[in-house]
Amino acid sequence: MIHATNCAVIAIDEDGINVPKAENHEIKLKLRRKRANATYQDLWPTGSDDECISQAFASLIAEIIVRYTPGSNEWPERGEMLSEI
């Protein structure tokens, strides 16, 4: 059994994001406690989110199979498979 509760499903694409602003501690502090006002609609994934999550899950499943199948360390093309995944 693999305990994978702390793995990331998707990465955030930095295109179009002002990274210094996103990492600004003062701005984060000003936003504290505002999540309490969020609605269900604010959290509901969009169609493109859904597509990205589906692709990410398929990749995670493939990686788990290649990494943890008994004997997979001996597969001649295992490194190539992991690099493709």
N, C-alpha and C positions, 0 to 999 in steps of 0.2 A: 504494500500500500504506500502511496506517495502522499505526504502531507504538504499540499500546495496551496494553503490558504493565503499565503503572502506573495503570490505571483501576480504580475501585471497582465491584464488581458489586452489592453491596447495602450499605445503610446500617444502622446499628444503631439500633433504636427505643429512645429513652430512657425510655419508659413503664415503670415498675416498676424502674428502675435508680437506685440512689443514686449520682448522677454525682460528687459530691465524693469519695465513698469509692472509686469506680472509678478516679478520677484521683489518688488518694493514693499518692505516691511510696514511702513507707515500706511500705505494704501490698504494693506491686508488688515491692519488694526482698525481702520475706519469702517471696514465691512463686517466686523464682528457682530454677531447676534442677528444679522439680517437674514440668515438662512431660515430663521423661524417664520418669516413671512412668505417663504416659497410655497408654491402650490404644486399639486400633482403634475400639472401640465408643464411646469418648469423642469421637472425631472424626467419626463417621458422622452425616450429616445426618438429621434427623427428617422426617416427612412434611410438616410445615408449613415446614421449611427448604427442602425440595425444591420446594414450591409457590412460595415467595418467590423462589427462585433462578430458576425457570422464567419467572416474570413479569419479573424483572429482565433476563434475557437477551433476552426479546422486546423490551423497551423499549430496550435497548442496540442491538440490531440495527436497530430502527426509526430510532433517532437517527442511527446511522452512515449509513443509507441517505439520510435527509433532509439531513444535513450534507455528505456527501461525494459524492453523485451529481453527475457533471458537469452543469453548468447549473442546479443546484438553487438557486443564489443568485437566479435570475430567477423562481422559482416565486412566483406572486402570494400564496399563503397559507402560505409556508414558515415564517414566524414563528409563525403560529397552530399549525401542525403541531408545531413544536418545543416550544411551550408545552404542548400537549396530551400530547406524549410525556413 
